[in-house]
């Protein structure tokens, strides 16, 4: 990703849609800038879906490579980040289904409540990631796909090969739990959070 | 209303990307993978082109194309020469020029092609 300082400045200042158009013409520096801008969001989403850090990074790389291959299909109707997130979410679901980790139709055991995070610990600030950890695998996956991955309920049902009603009920139960957990936290409690890759 | 507010808040929370200290390294890894993919692709295309070219040359040589092309060239040269004699009057034969009528004809043809190309370029520019 070499180039003069002027080119680098121009790439850094360009809008995502312009960068995508330039990447579609084979300009790798433009695509590199898109990766720099959005990789953290994609990696974060994959972790929220339930991937461990190594898998999340592998799938995020695959998602960006797939995005580069299909970049001419990106028309700028939504944001580039949302588009790559959808690719990443689908890749994760494909991997998840291949590994057959959980049958979504079955009732999955819910994680134990962390000690000290009951009403007595209401003052303790918890973030979205901690709240997601309290959901069952299916609830976490469905909520993250729909709210983080930007998939509709029916798209999530298709991707997971699960009845629409099942996805809706997992989302509803997940939202109820998240509402309860996040009610304790301040609305801006996510700022300045660091995740170590 | 509370439901909508909560969902909007959830959207905002999901939209907030966590900070990864190794983000630059991650971008570099993707660039390396893209570079590797391009190198493999270039080598594959080059290799297939080479194989195809060699196959084509082998086919041309084995079909006796070269001897036939030589014969056709000789015939067309003869025909061109005869036609030039017919169309160019004797007083325009430029007997003192250091080249023959064939060269003159070829030059005229090339000039005509160049003129057509220039015309096409001009039309494109307009």
Interface residues (C-beta under 8 A of the other chain):
Chain A: X1 X28 X31 X32 X35 X36 X38 X39 X40 X41 X43 X44 X45 X47 X48 X57 X60 X61 X64 X65 X68 X127 X128 X129 X144 X147 X148 X175 X178 X179 X182 X187 X190 X191 X192 X193 X194 X195 X196 X197
Chain B: X6 X7 X9 X10 X11 X13 X14 X15 X16 X17 X18 X19 X20 X21 X22 X23 X24 X26 X27 X29 X30 X31 X33 X34 X35 X37
